[in-house]
Amino acid sequence: MPKVGVDACFLIGLYDESDSHHSTSNRHFDALFGEKAARNQLVVPWPILYECCGTRQATNPRKAALLRQHWNYLQRNGRLVLMDDSAFRERPLEEHLAERSRQFSLVDRVLRAMILDRQRPFDFFLTYNTGDFADACQSGDVYLLNESTSAESYGI
């Protein structure tokens, strides 16, 4: 079963109707994880959960209900993985603290470490911040999905 790692921008767009990526996120969710989609697994690293499930999401009952509906569906079908990031924290934090120009957030550094890991925790990575992850995906042999790509273009 192909594993699709996601960035927070996908989940925020999926659950926030005012987000500029809302329709794109819905299209990707349906194509990758909907009832008619191939059996892909949604891999959500814990730092992404912290970004996605912030105060604005938590205090909006409609967003919380939709998140619960999607996640219950994915969990029932064995298609949701909440990925522990503990093995990927130390080095990105050291790099983040040592670097004077902060090109990447700590969350992005942890995601990049996951993408570059030899164990390949995911086969695909979905983000709308392509410039932050394109090089890591290419080096890590992970297919990059963004607002311009479709699941069909990668045969998943």
C-alpha positions, 0 to 999 in steps of 0.5 A, spaced: 500 500 500 503 506 497 504 511 503 503 518 502 506 523 507 503 530 508 505 537 509 500 541 514 498 546 508 494 540 505 490 538 511 489 546 513 487 547 506 482 541 507 479 543 513 479 550 512 474 553 507 477 560 506 484 557 505 486 558 498 488 551 497 481 548 499 479 545 493 486 543 491 486 539 498 479 536 497 481 534 490 487 530 492 483 527 498 478 524 494 483 522 489 488 519 494 484 517 499 476 517 497 472 511 497 474 510 489 481 511 490 487 506 490 488 503 497 493 509 499 495 510 506 495 517 509 502 518 513 501 524 518 507 526 522 506 528 529 509 535 528 504 536 522 498 534 527 500 540 531 500 545 526 494 543 523 490 542 529 491 549 532 486 553 536 483 555 529 481 548 527 480 546 534 475 551 536 471 550 529 466 545 530 465 544 523 472 543 521 473 538 527 467 534 525 470 533 518 477 531 521 473 526 525 469 524 519 475 523 515 480 520 520 474 515 522 474 513 515 481 512 514 482 508 521 477 503 519 480 501 513 487 501 516 489 507 511 491 512 517 498 512 520 500 517 525 508 517 524 512 518 531 517 523 529 522 522 535 527 519 531 528 525 527 528 531 532 535 531 534 539 533 528 534 538 525 534 541 532 541 542 532 541 545 525 536 549 526 539 552 532 546 553 529 544 556 522 543 564 522 539 564 516 533 560 518 531 558 511 527 552 514 522 552 520 524 546 525 517 542 522 520 543 515 527 540 517 524 534 521 519 533 515 526 533 510 529 528 515 524 523 514 524 524 506 531 523 506 531 517 511 533 510 508 527 507 511 523 511 506 517 512 511 513 514 505 513 513 497 509 520 496 509 527 499 504 532 498 505 539 499 504 546 496 511 549 498 514 545 493 521 549 493 522 547 501 522 540 499 523 538 492 531 537 493 529 532 499 524 528 495 529 528 489 534 525 493 530 521 497 527 518 491 520 520 494 515 523 489 513 530 490 505 531 489 503 539 489 497 543 487 499 542 480 500 534 480 494 529 480 494 522 483 493 519 476 500 522 474 503 518 478 499 512 477 496 511 484 
